[in-house]
Amino acid sequence: FYYQESTKRFLAVDIAFIYKSLKIAFLCTLLISLFSLYYFGKKFTLGLVSGSFWSITNFLLFVGLSKAFTDLYHNKLKIAVYAFLKFGLLYVTGYLIISSSKVSLSGVSAGFGIIFAVIFLQAIGMMFTPLETTAQPEKLRCL
């Protein structure tokens, strides 16, 4: 939710916001990893990429599990699969990443934070950008 000053009300954030944030976080991870490889080395970059991909996957599975719980049909198999993937496989993978000596823990920590930084910056941008920023065909004129 965020507050829109012009209408004096709170607006709900659409699920598309979350998916767009995940895509931007993925692209930011790729871009940051190029610079990280040059400046910090392979160990830090591997930690950064694995931490970021783990965080993005965790977020995707959280959204899927939330949607499965709030679905009208309450498909128990779907809920069980999401729960197994999130709480079983993903957390074991996270433990293996953290306990590995091939990755830097500071890189993993930086990778975890990329998705949160993207969401925070997008929320700040939404707060300062009016909703009427979409192109309106009747206001566009050909020269």
MDTraj code that builds the backbone (N, CA, C; nanometers):
import mdtraj as md
import numpy as np

residues = "PHE TYR TYR GLN GLU SER THR LYS ARG PHE LEU ALA VAL ASP ILE ALA PHE ILE TYR LYS SER LEU LYS ILE ALA PHE LEU CYS THR LEU LEU ILE SER LEU PHE SER LEU TYR TYR PHE GLY LYS LYS PHE THR LEU GLY LEU VAL SER GLY SER PHE TRP SER ILE THR ASN PHE LEU LEU PHE VAL GLY LEU SER LYS ALA PHE THR ASP LEU TYR HIS ASN LYS LEU LYS ILE ALA VAL TYR ALA PHE LEU LYS PHE GLY LEU LEU TYR VAL THR GLY TYR LEU ILE ILE SER SER SER LYS VAL SER LEU SER GLY VAL SER ALA GLY PHE GLY ILE ILE PHE ALA VAL ILE PHE LEU GLN ALA ILE GLY MET MET PHE THR PRO LEU GLU THR THR ALA GLN PRO GLU LYS LEU ARG CYS LEU".split()
xyz = np.array([
    [0.0834, -0.1180, 0.0000],
    [0.0000, 0.0000, 0.0000],
    [0.0876, 0.1240, 0.0000],
    [0.0419, 0.2264, -0.0651],
    [0.1079, 0.3554, -0.0561],
    [0.0018, 0.4641, -0.0611],
    [0.0346, 0.5792, -0.0065],
    [-0.0595, 0.6882, 0.0080],
    [-0.0475, 0.7821, -0.1110],
    [-0.1598, 0.8121, -0.1754],
    [-0.1615, 0.9061, -0.2852],
    [-0.2193, 1.0378, -0.2337],
    [-0.1394, 1.1413, -0.2383],
    [-0.1767, 1.2703, -0.1810],
    [-0.2948, 1.3349, -0.2540],
    [-0.2993, 1.3225, -0.3885],
    [-0.4027, 1.3932, -0.4642],
    [-0.5424, 1.3407, -0.4341],
    [-0.5569, 1.2125, -0.4046],
    [-0.6889, 1.1584, -0.3747],
    [-0.7080, 1.1283, -0.2272],
    [-0.6033, 1.1496, -0.1474],
    [-0.6074, 1.1276, -0.0017],
    [-0.6498, 0.9848, 0.0323],
    [-0.5871, 0.8869, -0.0334],
    [-0.6200, 0.7490, -0.0040],
    [-0.4976, 0.6602, -0.0264],
    [-0.5056, 0.5404, 0.0291],
    [-0.4003, 0.4422, 0.0109],
    [-0.4335, 0.3557, -0.1094],
    [-0.3327, 0.3235, -0.1903],
    [-0.3520, 0.2398, -0.3080],
    [-0.2768, 0.1084, -0.2898],
    [-0.3373, -0.0003, -0.3312],
    [-0.2732, -0.1308, -0.3207],
    [-0.1708, -0.1475, -0.4328],
    [-0.0615, -0.2147, -0.4009],
    [0.0408, -0.2430, -0.5002],
    [0.0025, -0.3719, -0.5723],
    [0.0056, -0.3683, -0.7031],
    [-0.0339, -0.4817, -0.7847],
    [0.0749, -0.5884, -0.7830],
    [0.0382, -0.7129, -0.8132],
    [0.1339, -0.8235, -0.8172],
    [0.2352, -0.8012, -0.9290],
    [0.1990, -0.7243, -1.0293],
    [0.2928, -0.6932, -1.1376],
    [0.4127, -0.6150, -1.0853],
    [0.3918, -0.5364, -0.9795],
    [0.5018, -0.4636, -0.9160],
    [0.6067, -0.5607, -0.8635],
    [0.5631, -0.6694, -0.8041],
    [0.6558, -0.7675, -0.7477],
    [0.7320, -0.8374, -0.8597],
    [0.6617, -0.8789, -0.9639],
    [0.7289, -0.9474, -1.0742],
    [0.8264, -0.8539, -1.1458],
    [0.7873, -0.7283, -1.1613],
    [0.8771, -0.6312, -1.2233],
    [1.0001, -0.6090, -1.1356],
    [0.9815, -0.6067, -1.0049],
    [1.0942, -0.5916, -0.9131],
    [1.1897, -0.7099, -0.9227],
    [1.1363, -0.8288, -0.9384],
    [1.2211, -0.9475, -0.9504],
    [1.3014, -0.9449, -1.0800],
    [1.2397, -0.9003, -1.1885],
    [1.3119, -0.8896, -1.3155],
    [1.4223, -0.7853, -1.3071],
    [1.3916, -0.6722, -1.2457],
    [1.4920, -0.5667, -1.2319],
    [1.6052, -0.6132, -1.1404],
    [1.5724, -0.6856, -1.0340],
    [1.6752, -0.7380, -0.9438],
    [1.7654, -0.8372, -1.0169],
    [1.7068, -0.9186, -1.1040],
    [1.7871, -1.0126, -1.1830],
    [1.8840, -0.9369, -1.2737],
    [1.8341, -0.8351, -1.3431],
    [1.9207, -0.7565, -1.4316],
    [2.0272, -0.6800, -1.3528],
    [1.9900, -0.6263, -1.2379],
    [2.0874, -0.5578, -1.1529],
    [2.1949, -0.6540, -1.1037],
    [2.1558, -0.7762, -1.0730],
    [2.2528, -0.8772, -1.0302],
    [2.3546, -0.9033, -1.1397],
    [2.3069, -0.9185, -1.2621],
    [2.3987, -0.9428, -1.3728],
    [2.4927, -0.8249, -1.3942],
    [2.4393, -0.7042, -1.3872],
    [2.5215, -0.5847, -1.4074],
    [2.6218, -0.5665, -1.2937],
    [2.5771, -0.5806, -1.1715],
    [2.6654, -0.5626, -1.0565],
    [2.7717, -0.6721, -1.0529],
    [2.7361, -0.7917, -1.0970],
    [2.8336, -0.9012, -1.0939],
    [2.9500, -0.8766, -1.1898],
    [2.9243, -0.8087, -1.3005],
    [3.0342, -0.7760, -1.3918],
    [3.1360, -0.6838, -1.3248],
    [3.0868, -0.5804, -1.2589],
    [3.1763, -0.4901, -1.1880],
    [3.2410, -0.5581, -1.0680],
    [3.1648, -0.6416, -1.0016],
    [3.2153, -0.7122, -0.8846],
    [3.3277, -0.8081, -0.9215],
    [3.3149, -0.8730, -1.0342],
    [3.4182, -0.9651, -1.0793],
    [3.5497, -0.8918, -1.1042],
    [3.5405, -0.7738, -1.1597],
    [3.6605, -0.6958, -1.1882],
    [3.7240, -0.6396, -1.0607],
    [3.6411, -0.5861, -0.9704],
    [3.6943, -0.5166, -0.8536],
    [3.7160, -0.6059, -0.7310],
    [3.6321, -0.7076, -0.7103],
    [3.6391, -0.7866, -0.5867],
    [3.6833, -0.9307, -0.6066],
    [3.6795, -0.9822, -0.7264],
    [3.7263, -1.1174, -0.7514],
    [3.6147, -1.2194, -0.7640],
    [3.6579, -1.3431, -0.7926],
    [3.5622, -1.4508, -0.8210],
    [3.4841, -1.4940, -0.6978],
    [3.5489, -1.5013, -0.5840],
    [3.4835, -1.5533, -0.4637],
    [3.3693, -1.4614, -0.4191],
    [3.3945, -1.3319, -0.4180],
    [3.2902, -1.2361, -0.3805],
    [3.1766, -1.2369, -0.4818],
    [3.2119, -1.2415, -0.6114],
    [3.1101, -1.2386, -0.7160],
    [3.0229, -1.3631, -0.7130],
    [3.0837, -1.4784, -0.6896],
    [3.0051, -1.6011, -0.6787],
    [2.9088, -1.5935, -0.5601],
    [2.9544, -1.5358, -0.4489],
    [2.8663, -1.5159, -0.3341],
    [2.7539, -1.4191, -0.3642],
    [2.7864, -1.3109, -0.4347],
    [2.6862, -1.2106, -0.4702],
    [2.5791, -1.2703, -0.5602],
    [2.6201, -1.3414, -0.6626],
    [2.5249, -1.3994, -0.7573],
    [2.4411, -1.5084, -0.6902],
    [2.5050, -1.5954, -0.6133],
    [2.4284, -1.7027, -0.5499],
    [2.3336, -1.6474, -0.4437],
    [2.3750, -1.5470, -0.3682],
    [2.2863, -1.4858, -0.2694],
    [2.1684, -1.4158, -0.3337],
    [2.1939, -1.3468, -0.4436],
    [2.0857, -1.2763, -0.5117],
    [1.9884, -1.3738, -0.5765],
    [2.0396, -1.4761, -0.6430],
    [1.9499, -1.5743, -0.7050],
    [1.8712, -1.6505, -0.5994],
    [1.9340, -1.6787, -0.4856],
    [1.8620, -1.7451, -0.3772],
    [1.7490, -1.6561, -0.3269],
    [1.7767, -1.5287, -0.3121],
    [1.6761, -1.4350, -0.2624],
    [1.5617, -1.4172, -0.3626],
    [1.5943, -1.4087, -0.4899],
    [1.4911, -1.3956, -0.5923],
    [1.4040, -1.5208, -0.5964],
    [1.4666, -1.6374, -0.5893],
    [1.3910, -1.7632, -0.5876],
    [1.3034, -1.7728, -0.4634],
    [1.3567, -1.7300, -0.3494],
    [1.2797, -1.7298, -0.2255],
    [1.1571, -1.6403, -0.2390],
    [1.1744, -1.5256, -0.2990],
    [1.0631, -1.4327, -0.3183],
    [0.9590, -1.4919, -0.4136],
    [1.0053, -1.5542, -0.5230],
    [0.9120, -1.6166, -0.6178],
    [0.8319, -1.7285, -0.5516],
    [0.8999, -1.8116, -0.4727],
    [0.8295, -1.9204, -0.4052],
    [0.7344, -1.8683, -0.2987],
    [0.7705, -1.7583, -0.2327],
    [0.6806, -1.6974, -0.1351],
    [0.5534, -1.6466, -0.2027],
    [0.5689, -1.5820, -0.3169],
    [0.4526, -1.5321, -0.3907],
    [0.3663, -1.6492, -0.4375],
    [0.4294, -1.7543, -0.4897],
    [0.3537, -1.8716, -0.5339],
    [0.2808, -1.9394, -0.4204],
    [0.3461, -1.9511, -0.3061],
    [0.2823, -2.0127, -0.1897],
    [0.1676, -1.9260, -0.1386],
    [0.1851, -1.7962, -0.1386],
    [0.0781, -1.7054, -0.0960],
    [-0.0412, -1.7133, -0.1893],
    [-0.0143, -1.7176, -0.3200],
    [-0.1235, -1.7291, -0.4164],
    [-0.1940, -1.8639, -0.4038],
    [-0.1185, -1.9706, -0.3741],
    [-0.1801, -2.1026, -0.3575],
    [-0.2684, -2.1069, -0.2331],
    [-0.2262, -2.0387, -0.1266],
    [-0.3067, -2.0349, -0.0044],
    [-0.4338, -1.9523, -0.0218],
    [-0.4264, -1.8457, -0.0988],
    [-0.5415, -1.7571, -0.1134],
    [-0.6297, -1.7932, -0.2323],
    [-0.5921, -1.8971, -0.3058],
    [-0.6729, -1.9438, -0.4184],
    [-0.8063, -1.9975, -0.3666],
    [-0.9103, -1.9821, -0.4456],
    [-1.0423, -2.0287, -0.4043],
    [-1.0498, -2.1801, -0.3921],
    [-0.9716, -2.2519, -0.4712],
    [-0.9813, -2.3973, -0.4733],
    [-0.8931, -2.4648, -0.3686],
    [-0.7949, -2.3949, -0.3136],
    [-0.7032, -2.4489, -0.2115],
    [-0.6468, -2.5839, -0.2533],
    [-0.5805, -2.5860, -0.3662],
    [-0.5192, -2.7070, -0.4178],
    [-0.4071, -2.7504, -0.3220],
    [-0.4319, -2.8575, -0.2480],
    [-0.3380, -2.9009, -0.1441],
    [-0.2075, -2.9528, -0.2034],
    [-0.2124, -3.0107, -0.3209],
    [-0.0906, -3.0587, -0.3852],
    [-0.0006, -2.9416, -0.4244],
    [-0.0625, -2.8375, -0.4767],
    [0.0129, -2.7183, -0.5147],
    [0.0762, -2.6532, -0.3915],
    [0.0016, -2.6442, -0.2839],
    [0.0548, -2.5879, -0.1590],
    [0.1697, -2.6733, -0.1072],
    [0.1542, -2.8058, -0.1132],
    [0.2594, -2.8965, -0.0653],
    [0.3861, -2.8849, -0.1494],
    [0.3696, -2.8727, -0.2809],
    [0.4867, -2.8596, -0.3684],
    [0.5606, -2.7292, -0.3403],
    [0.4868, -2.6179, -0.3305],
    [0.5505, -2.4900, -0.2988],
    [0.6179, -2.4939, -0.1622],
    [0.5521, -2.5528, -0.0643],
    [0.6098, -2.5611, 0.0699],
    [0.7364, -2.6465, 0.0703],
    [0.7350, -2.7585, -0.0028],
    [0.8537, -2.8432, -0.0099],
    [0.9684, -2.7710, -0.0796],
    [0.9375, -2.7031, -0.1899],
    [1.0420, -2.6309, -0.2613],
    [1.1009, -2.5180, -0.1763],
    [1.0133, -2.4436, -0.1081],
    [1.0601, -2.3294, -0.0305],
    [1.1276, -2.3722, 0.0987],
    [1.0616, -2.4524, 0.1778],
    [1.1141, -2.4842, 0.3104],
    [1.2083, -2.6038, 0.3107],
    [1.2008, -2.6858, 0.2074],
    [1.2892, -2.8007, 0.2000],
    [1.4129, -2.7718, 0.1176],
    [1.3939, -2.7697, -0.0113],
    [1.5075, -2.7568, -0.1027],
    [1.5769, -2.6216, -0.0963],
    [1.5003, -2.5140, -0.0939],
    [1.5621, -2.3812, -0.0982],
    [1.6435, -2.3532, 0.0274],
    [1.5928, -2.3896, 0.1429],
    [1.6673, -2.3619, 0.2658],
    [1.7886, -2.4521, 0.2811],
    [1.7807, -2.5750, 0.2313],
    [1.8993, -2.6611, 0.2306],
    [2.0039, -2.6034, 0.1356],
    [1.9585, -2.5536, 0.0219],
    [2.0497, -2.4886, -0.0715],
    [2.1133, -2.3652, -0.0088],
    [2.0352, -2.2871, 0.0640],
    [2.0894, -2.1703, 0.1335],
    [2.1942, -2.2095, 0.2357],
    [2.1711, -2.3176, 0.3077],
    [2.2709, -2.3648, 0.4038],
    [2.3987, -2.4078, 0.3330],
    [2.3843, -2.4778, 0.2200],
    [2.5019, -2.5215, 0.1455],
    [2.5804, -2.4028, 0.0889],
    [2.5092, -2.2990, 0.0467],
    [2.5766, -2.1788, -0.0029],
    [2.6553, -2.1122, 0.1093],
    [2.5924, -2.0961, 0.2236],
    [2.6575, -2.0267, 0.3348],
    [2.7736, -2.1075, 0.3912],
    [2.7601, -2.2381, 0.3960],
    [2.8659, -2.3203, 0.4546],
    [2.9789, -2.3502, 0.3567],
    [2.9643, -2.3129, 0.2315],
    [3.0676, -2.3386, 0.1326],
    [3.1855, -2.2440, 0.1517],
    [3.3039, -2.2948, 0.1284],
    [3.4233, -2.2099, 0.1384],
    [3.4562, -2.1448, 0.0048],
    [3.3778, -2.1734, -0.0994],
    [3.4039, -2.1178, -0.2314],
    [3.3378, -1.9830, -0.2540],
    [3.2525, -1.9405, -0.1608],
    [3.1840, -1.8123, -0.1742],
    [3.2173, -1.7235, -0.0547],
    [3.2135, -1.5951, -0.0790],
    [3.2361, -1.4977, 0.0268],
    [3.1042, -1.4683, 0.0978],
    [3.1053, -1.4719, 0.2298],
    [2.9822, -1.4430, 0.3040],
    [2.9380, -1.2976, 0.2877],
    [3.0337, -1.2081, 0.2720],
    [2.9948, -1.0686, 0.2473],
    [2.9305, -1.0555, 0.1094],
    [2.9740, -1.1345, 0.0122],
    [2.9094, -1.1346, -0.1186],
    [2.7685, -1.1894, -0.1122],
    [2.7511, -1.2968, -0.0335],
    [2.6169, -1.3542, -0.0160],
    [2.5253, -1.2516, 0.0507],
    [2.5747, -1.1830, 0.1510],
    [2.4945, -1.0807, 0.2200],
    [2.4570, -0.9672, 0.1257],
    [2.5515, -0.9244, 0.0435],
    [2.5217, -0.8194, -0.0539],
    [2.4194, -0.8685, -0.1561],
    [2.4300, -0.9945, -0.1954],
    [2.3346, -1.0505, -0.2914],
    [2.1940, -1.0595, -0.2353],
    [2.1822, -1.0935, -0.1059],
    [2.0507, -1.0978, -0.0419],
    [1.9824, -0.9607, -0.0465],
    [2.0606, -0.8563, -0.0351],
    [2.0042, -0.7223, -0.0249],
    [1.9632, -0.6590, -0.1551],
    [2.0020, -0.7151, -0.2675],
    [1.9715, -0.6519, -0.3967],
    [1.8210, -0.6409, -0.4195],
    [1.7465, -0.7467, -0.3939],
    [1.6016, -0.7440, -0.4172],
    [1.5341, -0.6411, -0.3275],
    [1.5804, -0.6292, -0.2036],
    [1.5199, -0.5324, -0.1124],
    [1.5538, -0.3895, -0.1522],
    [1.6745, -0.3688, -0.2020],
    [1.7120, -0.2358, -0.2500],
    [1.6275, -0.1968, -0.3716],
    [1.6042, -0.2915, -0.4612],
    [1.5227, -0.2638, -0.5799],
    [1.3799, -0.2295, -0.5397],
    [1.3213, -0.3084, -0.4505],
    [1.1835, -0.2823, -0.4075],
    [1.1745, -0.1477, -0.3359],
    [1.2717, -0.1176, -0.2510],
    [1.2718, 0.0102, -0.1799],
    [1.2810, 0.1267, -0.2771],
    [1.3713, 0.1193, -0.3737],
    [1.3864, 0.2291, -0.4691],
    [1.2645, 0.2435, -0.5593],
    [1.2019, 0.1320, -0.5951],
    [1.0794, 0.1419, -0.6746],
    [0.9657, 0.2036, -0.5937],
    [0.9564, 0.1689, -0.4670],
    [0.8518, 0.2269, -0.3821],
    [0.8736, 0.3766, -0.3649],
    [0.9976, 0.4179, -0.3478],
    [1.0278, 0.5612, -0.3394],
    [0.9889, 0.6301, -0.4697],
    [1.0209, 0.5664, -0.5827],
    [0.9836, 0.6236, -0.7117],
    [0.8339, 0.6340, -0.7299],
    [0.7594, 0.5346, -0.6819],
    [0.6130, 0.5398, -0.6912],
    [0.5552, 0.6493, -0.6031],
    [0.6218, 0.6752, -0.4922],
    [0.5720, 0.7764, -0.4010],
    [0.5855, 0.9167, -0.4613],
    [0.6911, 0.9392, -0.5388],
    [0.7156, 1.0716, -0.5944],
    [0.6664, 1.0884, -0.7374],
    [0.6157, 0.9808, -0.7974],
    [0.5669, 0.9873, -0.9337],
    [0.4151, 0.9839, -0.9325],
    [0.3500, 1.0812, -0.9967],
    [0.2034, 1.0773, -1.0016],
    [0.1548, 0.9625, -1.0883],
    [0.0323, 0.9177, -1.0633],
    [-0.0235, 0.8061, -1.1385],
    [-0.0559, 0.8426, -1.2826],
    [-0.0664, 0.9689, -1.3143],
    [-0.1033, 1.0129, -1.4482],
    [0.0167, 1.0207, -1.5406],
    [0.1178, 0.9366, -1.5209],
    [0.2367, 0.9434, -1.6049],
    [0.2287, 0.8547, -1.7278],
    [0.1233, 0.7777, -1.7409],
    [0.1114, 0.6918, -1.8585],
    [0.0760, 0.7767, -1.9801],
    [0.1183, 0.7308, -2.0948],
    [0.0912, 0.8042, -2.2186],
    [-0.0582, 0.8008, -2.2495],
    [-0.1106, 0.9149, -2.2823],
    [-0.2518, 0.9251, -2.3166],
    [-0.2605, 0.9595, -2.4655],
    [-0.3167, 0.8678, -2.5448],
    [-0.3163, 0.8871, -2.6916],
    [-0.3806, 1.0173, -2.7360],
    [-0.4825, 1.0646, -2.6666],
    [-0.5487, 1.1870, -2.7108],
    [-0.4603, 1.3110, -2.6890],
    [-0.3605, 1.3024, -2.6034],
    [-0.2702, 1.4147, -2.5792],
    [-0.1457, 1.4090, -2.6678],
    [-0.1234, 1.2974, -2.7354],
    [-0.0090, 1.2843, -2.8247],
    [-0.0468, 1.3352, -2.9621],
    [0.0364, 1.4166, -3.0176],
    [0.0070, 1.4722, -3.1503],
    [0.1246, 1.4438, -3.2423],
    [0.0918, 1.4104, -3.3637],
    [0.1965, 1.3884, -3.4639],
    [0.2408, 1.5239, -3.5186],
    [0.3695, 1.5341, -3.5448],
    [0.4207, 1.6625, -3.5980],
    [0.3981, 1.6746, -3.7450],
])
top = md.Topology()
chain = top.add_chain()
for i, resn in enumerate(residues, 1):
    res = top.add_residue(resn, chain, resSeq=i)
    for name in ("N", "CA", "C"):
        top.add_atom(name, md.element.get_by_symbol(name[0]), res)
traj = md.Trajectory(xyz[None], top)
